[in-house]
Amino acid sequence: MLVSVASTLGGQPPVPDLSPNATASPAAPPTPRDRNLPTIWVAGDSTAARGAGDLQQGWGVPFADYFNPSKVNVVNCAKGGRSSRTFITEGLWGQLISGVKPGDVVFIQFGHNDAGALNDEPPPPLRARGTIAGLGEETKEIDNVLTKKHEVVHTYGWYMRRMIAETKAKGATPIVLSLTIRDIWANGHVERGSGHYGAWAAEIARTAGVSFIDLTGLVADRFDKMGQARVHELYPKDHTHFNAEGADLHAAEVVSGLRALGVGPKGADSIDPYLSDKGRNAASVP
């Protein structure tokens, strides 16, 4: 499903508290090559991050190849193991948003790690990265076993809305993506999403009045046609992390979805002027 919403539908959830809450100072993030150009930013987890090479690579790596570097920057700030919560609390989101300027585009994709324990996952490893399931305003106070600090944990929806709100506040365009596909099959069909995160991501985008790309559905349709044996070759490490070929396949579908939405940097109604030859060859999704 590809949704472009210009106005709020069904009521807007309460605006998140935008006060800083970083609990760590991460290493300097990637930065735009040419700050005079618009930038497409990627916020996500290991399924978008650089990874460990050809055997494990996130879609944000080949994604840059679909764009003309003389017209737009692509900055991949995704980091492995992060949930919507820890991407914010570790300061990664703060670093990304500090570089965002009016006319930029920000992709927001989380959920694979949000289902983890809030604070009490036993080692190994101890992570404390989960979010409260759902879209509401529920909270839970914890003494974080990793940071050794008191923390108020929110829902998946709260953290996603915060990133959307801060992106809008910078005059940039947020685009929410559903999750990448896992190599899990039943009755000849690949799994279409992990838990409720795809539906939640779509609802978050709808109520916030922003664009949504159902990457889960787009890639699942393609995988079903490819078949289980062929798709399994794309996941040499485990059922979640794909290789360079799988990363490029996901990236191509993101570009296709972006073309179908008619959304581009600087408020353009098309991404096509910013694409490379490879990007222009990516089929647009009806």
Backbone as CSV, one residue per row, in Angstrom:
resi,resn,N_x,N_y,N_z,CA_x,CA_y,CA_z,C_x,C_y,C_z
1,MET,0.847,-1.198,0.000,0.000,0.000,0.000,0.873,1.236,0.000
2,LEU,0.518,2.192,-0.860,1.215,3.456,-0.943,0.203,4.546,-0.652
3,VAL,0.451,5.344,0.361,-0.515,6.337,0.778,0.149,7.699,0.841
4,SER,-0.439,8.674,0.205,0.017,10.051,0.341,-1.140,10.856,0.886
5,VAL,-0.991,11.371,2.105,-2.076,12.037,2.782,-1.710,13.497,2.983
6,ALA,-2.585,14.379,2.554,-2.300,15.800,2.650,-2.854,16.425,3.911
7,SER,-3.803,15.754,4.552,-4.402,16.320,5.753,-4.675,15.225,6.749
8,THR,-4.887,15.594,7.996,-5.107,14.636,9.064,-6.446,13.954,8.900
9,LEU,-6.462,12.642,9.071,-7.690,11.856,9.007,-7.880,11.126,10.310
10,GLY,-9.088,11.110,10.813,-9.391,10.311,11.983,-8.866,10.880,13.274
11,GLY,-8.420,12.128,13.289,-7.933,12.720,14.539,-6.444,12.572,14.701
12,GLN,-5.792,13.617,15.074,-4.340,13.618,15.273,-4.003,13.255,16.707
13,PRO,-3.109,12.267,16.920,-2.684,11.943,18.278,-2.002,13.143,18.920
14,PRO,-1.920,13.165,20.229,-1.255,14.280,20.915,0.169,14.470,20.393
15,VAL,0.588,15.714,20.236,1.939,16.002,19.758,2.944,15.566,20.807
16,PRO,3.948,14.761,20.420,4.926,14.275,21.390,5.739,15.405,22.004
17,ASP,6.233,15.154,23.197,7.167,16.065,23.851,8.467,16.048,23.067
18,LEU,8.910,17.196,22.584,10.092,17.253,21.746,11.352,17.625,22.510
19,SER,11.296,17.583,23.828,12.483,17.918,24.613,13.549,16.851,24.441
20,PRO,14.842,17.224,24.439,15.917,16.251,24.247,15.923,15.208,25.362
21,ASN,16.206,13.980,24.993,16.337,12.937,26.007,17.459,11.965,25.671
22,ALA,18.448,12.431,24.925,19.547,11.551,24.559,20.282,11.084,25.805
23,THR,20.656,9.794,25.779,21.363,9.234,26.921,22.802,8.867,26.576
24,ALA,23.211,9.131,25.342,24.570,8.800,24.948,25.009,9.763,23.860
25,SER,26.315,9.801,23.591,26.854,10.645,22.535,27.470,9.738,21.486
26,PRO,26.700,9.366,20.451,27.211,8.455,19.439,28.284,9.104,18.585
27,ALA,29.003,8.274,17.864,30.030,8.784,16.968,29.396,9.680,15.919
28,ALA,30.213,10.517,15.323,29.709,11.444,14.317,29.020,10.670,13.191
29,PRO,27.821,11.102,12.795,27.058,10.379,11.776,27.516,10.749,10.376
30,PRO,27.052,10.028,9.359,27.316,10.440,7.980,26.728,11.829,7.733
31,THR,27.336,12.581,6.851,26.877,13.934,6.560,26.697,14.120,5.059
32,PRO,25.883,15.089,4.646,25.685,15.335,3.215,26.989,15.706,2.525
33,ARG,27.158,15.223,1.317,28.368,15.524,0.546,28.377,16.986,0.116
34,ASP,27.206,17.499,-0.286,27.091,18.879,-0.747,25.885,19.506,-0.055
35,ARG,26.127,20.349,0.921,25.033,20.925,1.700,24.183,21.910,0.910
36,ASN,24.606,22.275,-0.283,23.797,23.143,-1.132,22.687,22.371,-1.847
37,LEU,22.774,21.040,-1.804,21.770,20.194,-2.444,20.767,19.697,-1.418
38,PRO,19.557,19.345,-1.854,18.623,18.695,-0.932,19.152,17.323,-0.548
39,THR,18.658,16.805,0.573,19.158,15.534,1.098,18.015,14.584,1.401
40,ILE,18.213,13.324,1.074,17.321,12.245,1.492,18.009,11.515,2.630
41,TRP,17.385,11.519,3.806,17.941,10.894,5.002,17.244,9.565,5.270
42,VAL,17.978,8.606,5.828,17.413,7.308,6.188,17.634,7.051,7.675
43,ALA,16.535,6.867,8.416,16.586,6.480,9.830,16.029,5.077,9.944
44,GLY,16.823,4.148,10.485,16.361,2.768,10.567,17.329,1.894,11.336
45,ASP,17.158,0.589,11.194,17.966,-0.389,11.914,18.913,-1.113,10.954
46,SER,19.351,-2.324,11.314,20.337,-3.044,10.512,19.839,-3.388,9.114
47,THR,18.533,-3.475,8.920,18.014,-3.814,7.600,18.163,-2.666,6.609
48,ALA,18.547,-1.490,7.111,18.860,-0.359,6.236,20.321,0.060,6.359
49,ALA,20.994,-0.339,7.436,22.350,0.123,7.743,23.405,-0.542,6.866
50,ARG,24.646,-0.049,6.989,25.734,-0.513,6.131,26.013,-1.999,6.287
51,GLY,25.954,-2.537,7.482,26.145,-3.968,7.659,27.592,-4.400,7.600
52,ALA,27.817,-5.668,7.224,29.150,-6.263,7.295,29.720,-6.622,5.941
53,GLY,29.173,-6.075,4.870,29.673,-6.397,3.548,28.619,-7.055,2.690
54,ASP,29.070,-7.745,1.638,28.137,-8.323,0.678,27.210,-9.365,1.289
55,LEU,27.660,-10.059,2.354,26.830,-11.105,2.953,25.763,-10.548,3.884
56,GLN,25.929,-9.323,4.339,24.899,-8.655,5.136,24.935,-7.172,4.825
57,GLN,23.890,-6.700,4.181,23.870,-5.303,3.768,22.451,-4.768,3.854
58,GLY,22.313,-3.551,4.370,21.010,-2.916,4.449,20.640,-2.228,3.143
59,TRP,19.346,-2.009,2.924,18.892,-1.431,1.661,19.352,0.020,1.474
60,GLY,19.692,0.702,2.578,20.140,2.088,2.473,21.469,2.253,1.768
61,VAL,22.236,1.160,1.615,23.538,1.241,0.934,23.351,1.349,-0.584
62,PRO,22.715,0.378,-1.244,22.524,0.521,-2.700,21.505,1.594,-3.073
63,PHE,20.686,2.026,-2.121,19.683,3.052,-2.372,20.301,4.306,-2.986
64,ALA,21.497,4.672,-2.540,22.159,5.873,-3.051,22.460,5.767,-4.549
65,ASP,22.652,4.552,-5.054,22.980,4.371,-6.466,21.828,4.756,-7.385
66,TYR,20.639,4.873,-6.848,19.460,5.190,-7.651,19.288,6.706,-7.852
67,PHE,20.218,7.493,-7.295,20.075,8.943,-7.355,21.306,9.594,-7.964
68,ASN,21.091,10.751,-8.587,22.160,11.518,-9.208,22.843,12.357,-8.130
69,PRO,24.108,12.073,-7.806,24.782,12.776,-6.704,25.024,14.253,-6.980
70,SER,24.849,14.677,-8.210,24.999,16.096,-8.519,23.708,16.872,-8.262
71,LYS,22.625,16.146,-7.930,21.330,16.795,-7.708,20.775,16.580,-6.312
72,VAL,21.196,15.511,-5.626,20.647,15.223,-4.304,21.636,14.383,-3.508
73,ASN,21.713,14.640,-2.216,22.501,13.796,-1.313,21.619,12.664,-0.795
74,VAL,22.225,11.514,-0.530,21.560,10.431,0.194,22.427,10.111,1.402
75,VAL,21.870,10.297,2.594,22.625,10.088,3.832,21.946,8.997,4.643
76,ASN,22.635,7.886,4.782,22.093,6.731,5.503,22.578,6.750,6.955
77,CYS,21.679,7.098,7.878,22.021,7.153,9.302,21.515,5.938,10.066
78,ALA,20.996,4.933,9.372,20.494,3.732,10.041,21.620,3.039,10.799
79,LYS,21.273,2.383,11.902,22.267,1.682,12.704,21.689,0.382,13.229
80,GLY,22.487,-0.675,13.134,22.046,-1.992,13.535,21.627,-2.082,14.997
81,GLY,20.607,-2.882,15.260,20.166,-3.162,16.617,19.278,-2.116,17.248
82,ARG,18.967,-1.049,16.520,18.209,0.053,17.132,16.709,-0.107,16.901
83,SER,15.967,0.293,17.905,14.520,0.398,17.816,14.173,1.867,17.650
84,SER,12.894,2.170,17.478,12.498,3.578,17.414,12.895,4.290,18.704
85,ARG,12.845,3.565,19.816,13.218,4.139,21.119,14.710,4.421,21.212
86,THR,15.548,3.424,20.973,16.981,3.609,21.186,17.619,4.473,20.106
87,PHE,17.000,4.554,18.924,17.519,5.470,17.915,17.424,6.905,18.424
88,ILE,16.393,7.160,19.234,16.239,8.489,19.834,17.085,8.626,21.089
89,THR,16.978,7.686,22.018,17.631,7.862,23.316,19.146,7.811,23.237
90,GLU,19.695,7.157,22.219,21.146,7.132,22.060,21.676,8.364,21.331
91,GLY,20.788,9.244,20.926,21.215,10.474,20.280,21.362,10.392,18.778
92,LEU,21.083,9.237,18.194,21.227,9.079,16.746,20.229,9.952,15.994
93,TRP,19.000,9.973,16.478,17.994,10.808,15.839,18.355,12.288,15.989
94,GLY,18.830,12.683,17.152,19.213,14.073,17.366,20.277,14.529,16.392
95,GLN,21.238,13.655,16.113,22.277,13.997,15.154,21.710,14.116,13.742
96,LEU,20.823,13.188,13.386,20.225,13.243,12.051,19.418,14.524,11.872
97,ILE,18.505,14.779,12.789,17.581,15.902,12.623,18.304,17.242,12.683
98,SER,19.447,17.286,13.355,20.199,18.540,13.415,20.722,18.955,12.045
99,GLY,20.878,18.002,11.147,21.365,18.307,9.812,20.275,18.512,8.780
100,VAL,19.036,18.235,9.151,17.924,18.342,8.210,17.583,19.810,7.959
101,LYS,17.328,20.133,6.706,16.958,21.507,6.328,15.657,21.479,5.524
102,PRO,15.016,22.621,5.367,13.777,22.671,4.580,13.970,22.093,3.185
103,GLY,13.004,21.298,2.752,13.077,20.682,1.442,13.671,19.299,1.428
104,ASP,14.271,18.859,2.533,14.825,17.504,2.619,13.706,16.468,2.756
105,VAL,14.063,15.212,2.579,13.154,14.077,2.767,13.767,13.154,3.803
106,VAL,12.948,12.674,4.752,13.440,11.782,5.806,12.630,10.493,5.804
107,PHE,13.277,9.366,5.521,12.644,8.050,5.618,12.746,7.562,7.061
108,ILE,11.639,7.061,7.604,11.597,6.564,8.978,11.062,5.134,8.949
109,GLN,11.884,4.177,9.377,11.510,2.758,9.310,12.026,2.019,10.549
110,PHE,11.111,1.637,11.420,11.480,0.889,12.623,10.406,-0.148,12.943
111,GLY,10.790,-1.128,13.760,9.848,-2.155,14.186,10.485,-3.502,14.463
112,HIS,11.532,-3.860,13.716,12.151,-5.168,13.912,12.630,-5.365,15.356
113,ASN,13.159,-4.304,15.975,13.711,-4.426,17.324,12.808,-3.851,18.406
114,ASP,11.675,-3.282,18.011,10.772,-2.669,18.987,10.038,-3.691,19.835
115,ALA,9.969,-4.927,19.363,9.250,-5.957,20.103,10.083,-6.565,21.235
116,GLY,11.331,-6.150,21.384,12.190,-6.682,22.436,11.772,-6.228,23.816
117,ALA,12.458,-6.752,24.808,12.150,-6.418,26.198,12.451,-4.952,26.478
118,LEU,11.647,-4.348,27.355,11.861,-2.950,27.717,13.135,-2.776,28.536
119,ASN,13.400,-3.752,29.424,14.520,-3.547,30.338,15.076,-4.827,30.928
120,ASP,14.373,-5.917,30.807,14.741,-7.098,31.587,15.112,-8.304,30.742
121,GLU,15.533,-8.064,29.495,15.966,-9.182,28.669,17.242,-9.765,29.271
122,PRO,17.260,-11.048,29.600,18.442,-11.624,30.267,19.617,-11.758,29.298
123,PRO,20.831,-11.653,29.786,22.000,-11.851,28.918,22.126,-13.325,28.548
124,PRO,22.843,-13.630,27.473,23.345,-12.668,26.504,22.352,-12.457,25.349
125,PRO,22.293,-11.271,24.746,22.879,-10.032,25.257,21.815,-9.227,26.008
126,LEU,22.234,-8.295,26.812,21.327,-7.395,27.507,21.138,-6.168,26.627
127,ARG,19.879,-5.875,26.256,19.657,-4.811,25.270,18.806,-3.658,25.780
128,ALA,17.694,-3.918,26.429,16.802,-2.855,26.922,16.457,-1.876,25.808
129,ARG,15.837,-2.398,24.753,15.561,-1.547,23.594,14.107,-1.554,23.153
130,GLY,13.273,-2.386,23.740,11.894,-2.512,23.295,11.056,-1.278,23.577
131,THR,9.938,-1.181,22.869,8.964,-0.124,23.111,7.656,-0.768,23.552
132,ILE,6.796,0.016,24.188,5.476,-0.487,24.560,4.683,-0.707,23.276
133,ALA,4.069,-1.870,23.144,3.338,-2.200,21.925,2.148,-1.266,21.737
134,GLY,1.952,-0.803,20.507,0.785,-0.003,20.209,1.084,1.440,19.862
135,LEU,-0.002,2.219,19.751,0.091,3.595,19.275,-0.318,4.626,20.308
136,GLY,-0.656,4.194,21.508,-1.202,5.091,22.508,-0.177,5.926,23.241
137,GLU,-0.617,6.453,24.384,0.227,7.329,25.196,0.681,6.666,26.495
138,GLU,0.598,5.345,26.566,1.035,4.634,27.767,2.536,4.832,27.992
139,THR,2.938,4.814,29.230,4.352,4.930,29.575,4.698,3.932,30.678
140,LYS,5.971,3.657,30.816,6.469,2.828,31.916,7.807,3.399,32.369
141,GLU,7.930,3.652,33.649,9.185,4.172,34.184,10.091,3.015,34.569
142,ILE,11.361,3.117,34.172,12.339,2.075,34.461,13.652,2.703,34.910
143,ASP,14.470,1.909,35.551,15.869,2.239,35.772,16.646,1.383,34.778
144,ASN,17.073,2.004,33.704,17.657,1.291,32.575,18.899,0.513,32.997
145,VAL,18.881,-0.815,32.738,19.974,-1.678,33.181,21.270,-1.421,32.414
146,LEU,21.167,-0.786,31.250,22.358,-0.502,30.460,22.914,0.894,30.727
147,THR,22.037,1.894,30.673,22.497,3.272,30.851,22.642,3.658,32.321
148,LYS,22.015,2.847,33.198,22.007,3.128,34.643,21.282,4.445,34.948
149,LYS,20.367,4.837,34.060,19.610,6.061,34.254,18.116,5.760,34.317
150,HIS,17.399,6.637,34.998,15.947,6.521,35.030,15.406,6.936,33.662
151,GLU,14.432,6.200,33.170,13.914,6.462,31.821,12.413,6.221,31.787
152,VAL,11.715,7.061,31.056,10.291,6.858,30.798,10.166,6.269,29.399
153,VAL,9.686,5.025,29.325,9.546,4.333,28.043,8.143,4.576,27.495
154,HIS,8.064,4.849,26.195,6.801,5.155,25.535,6.433,4.052,24.545
155,THR,5.324,4.257,23.854,4.883,3.298,22.844,5.645,3.493,21.541
156,TYR,5.564,2.468,20.695,6.120,2.549,19.336,5.553,3.768,18.610
157,GLY,4.254,3.972,18.725,3.628,5.103,18.060,4.155,6.439,18.536
158,TRP,4.425,6.556,19.832,4.924,7.825,20.392,6.271,8.200,19.799
159,TYR,7.176,7.219,19.741,8.516,7.513,19.207,8.443,7.851,17.718
160,MET,7.614,7.122,16.973,7.486,7.403,15.549,6.874,8.785,15.324
161,ARG,5.860,9.137,16.102,5.243,10.461,15.964,6.220,11.572,16.308
162,ARG,7.077,11.316,17.264,8.076,12.327,17.614,8.990,12.602,16.424
163,MET,9.465,11.553,15.767,10.362,11.754,14.627,9.646,12.463,13.488
164,ILE,8.394,12.099,13.259,7.607,12.760,12.220,7.434,14.239,12.548
165,ALA,7.066,14.527,13.790,6.821,15.917,14.196,8.080,16.765,14.077
166,GLU,9.215,16.224,14.472,10.457,16.993,14.397,10.888,17.203,12.948
167,THR,10.615,16.225,12.090,10.925,16.385,10.669,10.085,17.501,10.061
168,LYS,8.783,17.487,10.373,7.901,18.547,9.875,8.348,19.916,10.381
169,ALA,8.773,19.970,11.635,9.188,21.234,12.230,10.396,21.835,11.522
170,LYS,11.195,20.981,10.868,12.364,21.468,10.125,12.015,21.837,8.679
171,GLY,10.744,21.725,8.315,10.336,22.043,6.953,10.684,20.958,5.960
172,ALA,10.903,19.736,6.455,11.243,18.595,5.606,10.051,17.659,5.484
173,THR,10.158,16.683,4.601,9.079,15.744,4.322,9.376,14.379,4.930
174,PRO,8.604,13.937,5.942,8.794,12.585,6.483,8.033,11.561,5.646
175,ILE,8.639,10.412,5.441,7.975,9.297,4.767,8.177,8.059,5.632
176,VAL,7.088,7.422,6.018,7.128,6.234,6.869,7.143,4.992,5.989
177,LEU,7.985,4.027,6.343,8.066,2.766,5.611,7.692,1.608,6.528
178,SER,6.979,0.622,5.970,6.802,-0.626,6.705,8.095,-1.434,6.608
179,LEU,8.145,-2.555,7.310,9.401,-3.279,7.492,9.870,-4.035,6.256
180,THR,11.161,-4.347,6.260,11.719,-5.244,5.259,11.199,-6.660,5.516
181,ILE,11.355,-7.505,4.514,10.820,-8.869,4.577,11.798,-9.828,5.261
182,ARG,11.232,-10.733,6.063,12.023,-11.814,6.652,11.826,-13.090,5.825
183,ASP,12.842,-13.913,5.783,12.803,-15.163,5.013,12.084,-16.243,5.825
184,ILE,10.801,-16.009,6.050,9.943,-16.949,6.778,8.745,-17.246,5.890
185,TRP,8.482,-18.541,5.654,7.465,-18.942,4.687,6.432,-19.877,5.308
186,ALA,5.252,-19.864,4.743,4.187,-20.792,5.125,3.272,-20.995,3.926
187,ASN,3.041,-22.241,3.580,2.142,-22.585,2.469,2.522,-21.908,1.159
188,GLY,3.834,-21.816,0.933,4.317,-21.264,-0.319,4.332,-19.756,-0.411
189,HIS,4.043,-19.068,0.690,4.029,-17.610,0.684,4.936,-17.069,1.782
190,VAL,5.639,-15.978,1.485,6.540,-15.378,2.455,5.745,-14.602,3.492
191,GLU,6.288,-14.514,4.695,5.667,-13.743,5.774,5.509,-12.286,5.357
192,ARG,4.328,-11.721,5.639,4.063,-10.318,5.289,4.039,-9.476,6.557
193,GLY,5.221,-9.235,7.084,5.335,-8.371,8.241,5.537,-9.117,9.528
194,SER,6.199,-8.436,10.462,6.472,-8.979,11.789,5.493,-8.354,12.778
195,GLY,4.556,-9.142,13.277,3.582,-8.621,14.231,2.680,-7.574,13.603
196,HIS,2.350,-6.547,14.385,1.430,-5.501,13.940,2.147,-4.260,13.412
197,TYR,3.458,-4.311,13.250,4.201,-3.091,12.974,3.888,-2.483,11.608
198,GLY,3.570,-3.309,10.622,3.189,-2.763,9.327,1.902,-1.962,9.407
199,ALA,0.903,-2.539,10.076,-0.379,-1.840,10.228,-0.219,-0.593,11.086
200,TRP,0.593,-0.701,12.129,0.818,0.461,12.993,1.528,1.573,12.232
201,ALA,2.527,1.224,11.429,3.247,2.233,10.652,2.299,2.943,9.693
202,ALA,1.426,2.182,9.050,0.462,2.782,8.129,-0.480,3.726,8.858
203,GLU,-0.949,3.330,10.038,-1.873,4.165,10.803,-1.174,5.423,11.312
204,ILE,0.074,5.292,11.717,0.845,6.455,12.166,0.954,7.469,11.028
205,ALA,1.276,7.001,9.828,1.391,7.895,8.679,0.046,8.542,8.357
206,ARG,-1.012,7.747,8.401,-2.344,8.261,8.066,-2.766,9.368,9.017
207,THR,-2.631,9.131,10.310,-3.092,10.121,11.283,-2.184,11.344,11.344
208,ALA,-0.924,11.177,10.947,-0.002,12.314,10.927,-0.071,13.082,9.613
209,GLY,-0.805,12.540,8.631,-0.927,13.216,7.352,0.342,13.210,6.535
210,VAL,1.072,12.069,6.566,2.315,11.977,5.805,2.268,10.757,4.895
211,SER,3.217,10.677,3.995,3.251,9.591,3.023,3.741,8.289,3.649
212,PHE,3.273,7.186,3.082,3.599,5.847,3.577,3.893,4.936,2.401
213,ILE,4.975,4.176,2.512,5.315,3.159,1.521,5.251,1.794,2.192
214,ASP,4.396,0.937,1.701,4.278,-0.411,2.246,5.350,-1.290,1.615
215,LEU,6.581,-1.118,2.089,7.698,-1.886,1.544,7.491,-3.378,1.769
216,THR,6.883,-3.732,2.902,6.598,-5.141,3.184,5.788,-5.762,2.054
217,GLY,4.698,-5.113,1.688,3.833,-5.649,0.646,4.487,-5.682,-0.715
218,LEU,5.225,-4.630,-1.048,5.876,-4.568,-2.356,6.892,-5.690,-2.529
219,VAL,7.733,-5.884,-1.499,8.761,-6.916,-1.605,8.151,-8.308,-1.495
220,ALA,7.142,-8.473,-0.648,6.502,-9.782,-0.505,5.877,-10.237,-1.823
221,ASP,5.247,-9.321,-2.531,4.684,-9.674,-3.837,5.771,-10.182,-4.772
222,ARG,6.905,-9.526,-4.744,8.014,-9.921,-5.615,8.609,-11.251,-5.180
223,PHE,8.756,-11.441,-3.862,9.316,-12.693,-3.352,8.419,-13.891,-3.655
224,ASP,7.122,-13.700,-3.533,6.210,-14.808,-3.834,6.382,-15.298,-5.266
225,LYS,6.652,-14.367,-6.173,6.878,-14.739,-7.574,8.232,-15.424,-7.754
226,MET,9.217,-15.008,-6.976,10.550,-15.593,-7.087,10.595,-17.005,-6.518
227,GLY,9.841,-17.270,-5.474,9.815,-18.586,-4.858,10.758,-18.711,-3.678
228,GLN,10.452,-19.628,-2.780,11.185,-19.755,-1.521,12.660,-20.091,-1.717
229,ALA,12.966,-21.014,-2.608,14.356,-21.441,-2.791,15.226,-20.285,-3.279
230,ARG,14.724,-19.522,-4.229,15.508,-18.399,-4.759,15.671,-17.305,-3.713
231,VAL,14.611,-17.005,-2.988,14.685,-15.959,-1.966,15.638,-16.370,-0.853
232,HIS,15.661,-17.653,-0.507,16.533,-18.121,0.567,17.995,-17.806,0.274
233,GLU,18.362,-17.742,-0.995,19.739,-17.416,-1.366,20.113,-15.983,-0.977
234,LEU,19.119,-15.136,-0.781,19.373,-13.742,-0.435,19.630,-13.547,1.054
235,TYR,19.440,-14.595,1.858,19.552,-14.493,3.314,20.581,-15.497,3.837
236,PRO,21.864,-15.294,3.566,22.879,-16.275,3.968,23.160,-16.293,5.460
237,LYS,22.807,-15.236,6.184,23.145,-15.141,7.608,22.019,-15.641,8.501
238,ASP,20.813,-15.134,8.300,19.652,-15.526,9.095,18.397,-15.102,8.344
239,HIS,17.236,-15.220,8.971,16.006,-14.930,8.239,15.657,-13.442,8.172
240,THR,16.440,-12.594,8.826,16.138,-11.164,8.855,17.077,-10.343,7.989
241,HIS,18.359,-10.729,7.953,19.376,-9.914,7.284,19.724,-10.486,5.915
242,PHE,19.550,-9.680,4.891,19.792,-10.114,3.522,21.181,-9.684,3.054
243,ASN,21.596,-10.221,1.918,22.894,-9.896,1.349,22.767,-8.667,0.440
244,ALA,23.841,-8.376,-0.311,23.845,-7.179,-1.160,22.765,-7.241,-2.227
245,GLU,22.515,-8.423,-2.765,21.472,-8.557,-3.781,20.092,-8.298,-3.178
246,GLY,19.859,-8.838,-1.991,18.591,-8.592,-1.314,18.421,-7.136,-0.941
247,ALA,19.525,-6.496,-0.563,19.476,-5.075,-0.224,19.084,-4.248,-1.439
248,ASP,19.663,-4.573,-2.580,19.357,-3.828,-3.793,17.913,-4.046,-4.226
249,LEU,17.413,-5.250,-4.028,16.022,-5.523,-4.371,15.086,-4.679,-3.513
250,HIS,15.355,-4.602,-2.208,14.543,-3.761,-1.329,14.663,-2.290,-1.719
251,ALA,15.889,-1.843,-2.023,16.100,-0.440,-2.394,15.319,-0.079,-3.649
252,ALA,15.312,-1.001,-4.622,14.573,-0.742,-5.865,13.089,-0.554,-5.599
253,GLU,12.544,-1.333,-4.652,11.123,-1.196,-4.333,10.841,0.102,-3.583
254,VAL,11.792,0.556,-2.767,11.613,1.859,-2.109,11.542,2.954,-3.166
255,VAL,12.430,2.891,-4.147,12.427,3.889,-5.215,11.134,3.816,-6.019
256,SER,10.682,2.611,-6.328,9.430,2.447,-7.059,8.272,3.070,-6.292
257,GLY,8.244,2.810,-4.977,7.199,3.385,-4.149,7.270,4.892,-4.104
258,LEU,8.475,5.420,-4.046,8.660,6.864,-3.998,8.192,7.506,-5.302
259,ARG,8.473,6.853,-6.419,8.019,7.376,-7.706,6.501,7.357,-7.796
260,ALA,5.894,6.303,-7.274,4.439,6.193,-7.329,3.755,7.241,-6.468
261,LEU,4.390,7.613,-5.367,3.802,8.607,-4.472,3.800,10.006,-5.082
262,GLY,4.735,10.281,-5.983,4.841,11.621,-6.525,5.360,12.600,-5.491
263,VAL,6.395,12.185,-4.768,6.993,13.023,-3.726,8.483,13.153,-4.010
264,GLY,8.987,14.372,-3.909,10.404,14.599,-4.119,10.934,15.677,-3.200
265,PRO,12.241,15.892,-3.196,12.824,16.974,-2.394,12.280,18.336,-2.810
266,LYS,12.361,19.286,-1.896,11.922,20.665,-2.149,10.460,20.740,-2.557
267,GLY,9.655,19.777,-2.092,8.231,19.801,-2.377,7.868,19.414,-3.797
268,ALA,8.815,18.864,-4.548,8.544,18.465,-5.926,7.503,17.359,-5.968
269,ASP,6.721,17.327,-7.053,5.694,16.299,-7.185,6.197,15.079,-7.943
270,SER,7.516,14.996,-8.100,8.130,13.830,-8.729,9.564,13.698,-8.255
271,ILE,10.008,12.468,-8.083,11.392,12.209,-7.711,12.271,12.041,-8.942
272,ASP,11.648,11.904,-10.117,12.380,11.553,-11.332,13.544,12.482,-11.666
273,PRO,13.427,13.803,-11.503,14.565,14.665,-11.849,15.819,14.412,-11.015
274,TYR,15.670,13.725,-9.891,16.792,13.492,-8.998,17.407,12.095,-9.170
275,LEU,16.823,11.284,-10.049,17.258,9.900,-10.190,18.448,9.752,-11.125
276,SER,19.231,8.715,-10.882,20.291,8.315,-11.806,19.666,7.466,-12.909
277,ASP,20.475,7.020,-13.849,19.967,6.124,-14.885,19.399,4.856,-14.259
278,LYS,20.061,4.355,-13.239,19.566,3.159,-12.555,18.212,3.438,-11.907
279,GLY,18.063,4.607,-11.309,16.807,4.955,-10.673,15.673,5.091,-11.657
280,ARG,15.940,5.652,-12.817,14.891,5.834,-13.815,14.436,4.502,-14.392
281,ASN,15.280,3.480,-14.285,14.906,2.153,-14.773,14.115,1.352,-13.750
282,ALA,13.984,1.882,-12.533,13.184,1.201,-11.511,11.713,1.436,-11.813
283,ALA,10.978,0.371,-11.946,9.569,0.479,-12.346,8.772,1.220,-11.286
284,SER,7.831,2.055,-11.734,6.942,2.747,-10.817,5.763,1.861,-10.481
285,VAL,5.353,1.885,-9.219,4.255,1.037,-8.763,2.933,1.769,-8.937
286,PRO,1.904,1.144,-9.536,0.598,1.816,-9.684,0.033,2.204,-8.335
